[in-house]
Amino acid sequence: GQLFLFGFVLYLFFSGNFMFVFNTLFTFFAVATLLPVLLMLVFRLYMSRNLVEGNCANCGAPVAGIRNQSFQCTRCGTKLEAGRDGRISISDPSSATMDVSFREE
């Protein structure tokens, strides 16, 4: 088995067909290097166009979410939604909380 492999490699080397091994390895490493970079650029472009930042409609805390998707306020837990226009509104009014202080006199 090893003698056949050694003979095959020698045949490829002396016939000039051994270059395909280097071309294949180069292509693999080029794709493995460039693909993550391209995916990161696409992700950054997507986030720059779809990330909405603002304040929670319930408690006023700063929040960030993706346009046209629901997300929660990290401070009060209210379910929020960022609309197409970039405004942040309460998507589920039953999730909104209100702080009430009572003072007896």
MODELLER restraints for C-alpha pairs under 7 A, 6 or more apart:
rsr = mdl.restraints
at = mdl.atoms
rsr.add(forms.Gaussian(group=physical.xy_distance, feature=features.Distance(at['CA:12:A'], at['CA:18:A']), mean=4.73, stdev=0.5))
rsr.add(forms.Gaussian(group=physical.xy_distance, feature=features.Distance(at['CA:50:A'], at['CA:66:A']), mean=5.51, stdev=0.5))
rsr.add(forms.Gaussian(group=physical.xy_distance, feature=features.Distance(at['CA:50:A'], at['CA:67:A']), mean=5.20, stdev=0.5))
rsr.add(forms.Gaussian(group=physical.xy_distance, feature=features.Distance(at['CA:51:A'], at['CA:64:A']), mean=6.87, stdev=0.5))
rsr.add(forms.Gaussian(group=physical.xy_distance, feature=features.Distance(at['CA:51:A'], at['CA:65:A']), mean=5.78, stdev=0.5))
rsr.add(forms.Gaussian(group=physical.xy_distance, feature=features.Distance(at['CA:51:A'], at['CA:66:A']), mean=4.71, stdev=0.5))
rsr.add(forms.Gaussian(group=physical.xy_distance, feature=features.Distance(at['CA:51:A'], at['CA:67:A']), mean=6.14, stdev=0.5))
rsr.add(forms.Gaussian(group=physical.xy_distance, feature=features.Distance(at['CA:52:A'], at['CA:64:A']), mean=5.57, stdev=0.5))
rsr.add(forms.Gaussian(group=physical.xy_distance, feature=features.Distance(at['CA:52:A'], at['CA:65:A']), mean=5.36, stdev=0.5))
rsr.add(forms.Gaussian(group=physical.xy_distance, feature=features.Distance(at['CA:52:A'], at['CA:66:A']), mean=5.89, stdev=0.5))
rsr.add(forms.Gaussian(group=physical.xy_distance, feature=features.Distance(at['CA:52:A'], at['CA:67:A']), mean=6.16, stdev=0.5))
rsr.add(forms.Gaussian(group=physical.xy_distance, feature=features.Distance(at['CA:52:A'], at['CA:82:A']), mean=6.77, stdev=0.5))
rsr.add(forms.Gaussian(group=physical.xy_distance, feature=features.Distance(at['CA:52:A'], at['CA:86:A']), mean=5.96, stdev=0.5))
rsr.add(forms.Gaussian(group=physical.xy_distance, feature=features.Distance(at['CA:53:A'], at['CA:63:A']), mean=5.87, stdev=0.5))
rsr.add(forms.Gaussian(group=physical.xy_distance, feature=features.Distance(at['CA:53:A'], at['CA:64:A']), mean=4.31, stdev=0.5))
rsr.add(forms.Gaussian(group=physical.xy_distance, feature=features.Distance(at['CA:53:A'], at['CA:65:A']), mean=6.57, stdev=0.5))
rsr.add(forms.Gaussian(group=physical.xy_distance, feature=features.Distance(at['CA:54:A'], at['CA:62:A']), mean=5.69, stdev=0.5))
rsr.add(forms.Gaussian(group=physical.xy_distance, feature=features.Distance(at['CA:54:A'], at['CA:63:A']), mean=5.55, stdev=0.5))
rsr.add(forms.Gaussian(group=physical.xy_distance, feature=features.Distance(at['CA:54:A'], at['CA:64:A']), mean=6.36, stdev=0.5))
rsr.add(forms.Gaussian(group=physical.xy_distance, feature=features.Distance(at['CA:54:A'], at['CA:88:A']), mean=6.85, stdev=0.5))
rsr.add(forms.Gaussian(group=physical.xy_distance, feature=features.Distance(at['CA:55:A'], at['CA:61:A']), mean=5.25, stdev=0.5))
rsr.add(forms.Gaussian(group=physical.xy_distance, feature=features.Distance(at['CA:55:A'], at['CA:62:A']), mean=4.37, stdev=0.5))
rsr.add(forms.Gaussian(group=physical.xy_distance, feature=features.Distance(at['CA:55:A'], at['CA:63:A']), mean=5.47, stdev=0.5))
rsr.add(forms.Gaussian(group=physical.xy_distance, feature=features.Distance(at['CA:56:A'], at['CA:62:A']), mean=6.22, stdev=0.5))
rsr.add(forms.Gaussian(group=physical.xy_distance, feature=features.Distance(at['CA:56:A'], at['CA:63:A']), mean=6.11, stdev=0.5))
rsr.add(forms.Gaussian(group=physical.xy_distance, feature=features.Distance(at['CA:56:A'], at['CA:73:A']), mean=6.48, stdev=0.5))
rsr.add(forms.Gaussian(group=physical.xy_distance, feature=features.Distance(at['CA:57:A'], at['CA:88:A']), mean=6.89, stdev=0.5))
rsr.add(forms.Gaussian(group=physical.xy_distance, feature=features.Distance(at['CA:57:A'], at['CA:89:A']), mean=5.88, stdev=0.5))
rsr.add(forms.Gaussian(group=physical.xy_distance, feature=features.Distance(at['CA:57:A'], at['CA:90:A']), mean=6.41, stdev=0.5))
rsr.add(forms.Gaussian(group=physical.xy_distance, feature=features.Distance(at['CA:58:A'], at['CA:96:A']), mean=6.49, stdev=0.5))
rsr.add(forms.Gaussian(group=physical.xy_distance, feature=features.Distance(at['CA:59:A'], at['CA:76:A']), mean=6.80, stdev=0.5))
rsr.add(forms.Gaussian(group=physical.xy_distance, feature=features.Distance(at['CA:61:A'], at['CA:75:A']), mean=6.80, stdev=0.5))
rsr.add(forms.Gaussian(group=physical.xy_distance, feature=features.Distance(at['CA:63:A'], at['CA:73:A']), mean=6.32, stdev=0.5))
rsr.add(forms.Gaussian(group=physical.xy_distance, feature=features.Distance(at['CA:65:A'], at['CA:71:A']), mean=6.31, stdev=0.5))
rsr.add(forms.Gaussian(group=physical.xy_distance, feature=features.Distance(at['CA:65:A'], at['CA:82:A']), mean=6.63, stdev=0.5))
rsr.add(forms.Gaussian(group=physical.xy_distance, feature=features.Distance(at['CA:66:A'], at['CA:82:A']), mean=6.71, stdev=0.5))
rsr.add(forms.Gaussian(group=physical.xy_distance, feature=features.Distance(at['CA:67:A'], at['CA:82:A']), mean=4.98, stdev=0.5))
rsr.add(forms.Gaussian(group=physical.xy_distance, feature=features.Distance(at['CA:67:A'], at['CA:83:A']), mean=5.88, stdev=0.5))
rsr.add(forms.Gaussian(group=physical.xy_distance, feature=features.Distance(at['CA:67:A'], at['CA:84:A']), mean=6.18, stdev=0.5))
rsr.add(forms.Gaussian(group=physical.xy_distance, feature=features.Distance(at['CA:67:A'], at['CA:86:A']), mean=6.74, stdev=0.5))
rsr.add(forms.Gaussian(group=physical.xy_distance, feature=features.Distance(at['CA:68:A'], at['CA:81:A']), mean=6.67, stdev=0.5))
rsr.add(forms.Gaussian(group=physical.xy_distance, feature=features.Distance(at['CA:68:A'], at['CA:82:A']), mean=5.47, stdev=0.5))
rsr.add(forms.Gaussian(group=physical.xy_distance, feature=features.Distance(at['CA:68:A'], at['CA:83:A']), mean=5.14, stdev=0.5))
rsr.add(forms.Gaussian(group=physical.xy_distance, feature=features.Distance(at['CA:68:A'], at['CA:84:A']), mean=6.05, stdev=0.5))
rsr.add(forms.Gaussian(group=physical.xy_distance, feature=features.Distance(at['CA:69:A'], at['CA:81:A']), mean=5.79, stdev=0.5))
rsr.add(forms.Gaussian(group=physical.xy_distance, feature=features.Distance(at['CA:69:A'], at['CA:82:A']), mean=6.33, stdev=0.5))
rsr.add(forms.Gaussian(group=physical.xy_distance, feature=features.Distance(at['CA:70:A'], at['CA:79:A']), mean=6.73, stdev=0.5))
rsr.add(forms.Gaussian(group=physical.xy_distance, feature=features.Distance(at['CA:70:A'], at['CA:80:A']), mean=5.59, stdev=0.5))
rsr.add(forms.Gaussian(group=physical.xy_distance, feature=features.Distance(at['CA:70:A'], at['CA:81:A']), mean=4.42, stdev=0.5))
rsr.add(forms.Gaussian(group=physical.xy_distance, feature=features.Distance(at['CA:70:A'], at['CA:82:A']), mean=6.97, stdev=0.5))
rsr.add(forms.Gaussian(group=physical.xy_distance, feature=features.Distance(at['CA:71:A'], at['CA:79:A']), mean=5.81, stdev=0.5))
rsr.add(forms.Gaussian(group=physical.xy_distance, feature=features.Distance(at['CA:71:A'], at['CA:80:A']), mean=5.34, stdev=0.5))
rsr.add(forms.Gaussian(group=physical.xy_distance, feature=features.Distance(at['CA:71:A'], at['CA:81:A']), mean=6.17, stdev=0.5))
rsr.add(forms.Gaussian(group=physical.xy_distance, feature=features.Distance(at['CA:72:A'], at['CA:78:A']), mean=5.50, stdev=0.5))
rsr.add(forms.Gaussian(group=physical.xy_distance, feature=features.Distance(at['CA:72:A'], at['CA:79:A']), mean=4.55, stdev=0.5))
rsr.add(forms.Gaussian(group=physical.xy_distance, feature=features.Distance(at['CA:72:A'], at['CA:80:A']), mean=5.62, stdev=0.5))
rsr.add(forms.Gaussian(group=physical.xy_distance, feature=features.Distance(at['CA:73:A'], at['CA:79:A']), mean=6.61, stdev=0.5))
rsr.add(forms.Gaussian(group=physical.xy_distance, feature=features.Distance(at['CA:73:A'], at['CA:80:A']), mean=6.91, stdev=0.5))
rsr.add(forms.Gaussian(group=physical.xy_distance, feature=features.Distance(at['CA:78:A'], at['CA:95:A']), mean=5.15, stdev=0.5))
rsr.add(forms.Gaussian(group=physical.xy_distance, feature=features.Distance(at['CA:78:A'], at['CA:96:A']), mean=4.96, stdev=0.5))
rsr.add(forms.Gaussian(group=physical.xy_distance, feature=features.Distance(at['CA:79:A'], at['CA:90:A']), mean=6.03, stdev=0.5))
rsr.add(forms.Gaussian(group=physical.xy_distance, feature=features.Distance(at['CA:79:A'], at['CA:91:A']), mean=5.73, stdev=0.5))
rsr.add(forms.Gaussian(group=physical.xy_distance, feature=features.Distance(at['CA:79:A'], at['CA:92:A']), mean=5.73, stdev=0.5))
rsr.add(forms.Gaussian(group=physical.xy_distance, feature=features.Distance(at['CA:79:A'], at['CA:95:A']), mean=6.12, stdev=0.5))
rsr.add(forms.Gaussian(group=physical.xy_distance, feature=features.Distance(at['CA:80:A'], at['CA:88:A']), mean=6.63, stdev=0.5))
rsr.add(forms.Gaussian(group=physical.xy_distance, feature=features.Distance(at['CA:80:A'], at['CA:89:A']), mean=5.59, stdev=0.5))
rsr.add(forms.Gaussian(group=physical.xy_distance, feature=features.Distance(at['CA:80:A'], at['CA:90:A']), mean=4.43, stdev=0.5))
rsr.add(forms.Gaussian(group=physical.xy_distance, feature=features.Distance(at['CA:80:A'], at['CA:91:A']), mean=4.97, stdev=0.5))
rsr.add(forms.Gaussian(group=physical.xy_distance, feature=features.Distance(at['CA:81:A'], at['CA:88:A']), mean=5.64, stdev=0.5))
rsr.add(forms.Gaussian(group=physical.xy_distance, feature=features.Distance(at['CA:81:A'], at['CA:89:A']), mean=5.47, stdev=0.5))
rsr.add(forms.Gaussian(group=physical.xy_distance, feature=features.Distance(at['CA:81:A'], at['CA:90:A']), mean=6.14, stdev=0.5))
rsr.add(forms.Gaussian(group=physical.xy_distance, feature=features.Distance(at['CA:81:A'], at['CA:91:A']), mean=5.44, stdev=0.5))
rsr.add(forms.Gaussian(group=physical.xy_distance, feature=features.Distance(at['CA:82:A'], at['CA:88:A']), mean=4.45, stdev=0.5))
rsr.add(forms.Gaussian(group=physical.xy_distance, feature=features.Distance(at['CA:82:A'], at['CA:89:A']), mean=6.47, stdev=0.5))
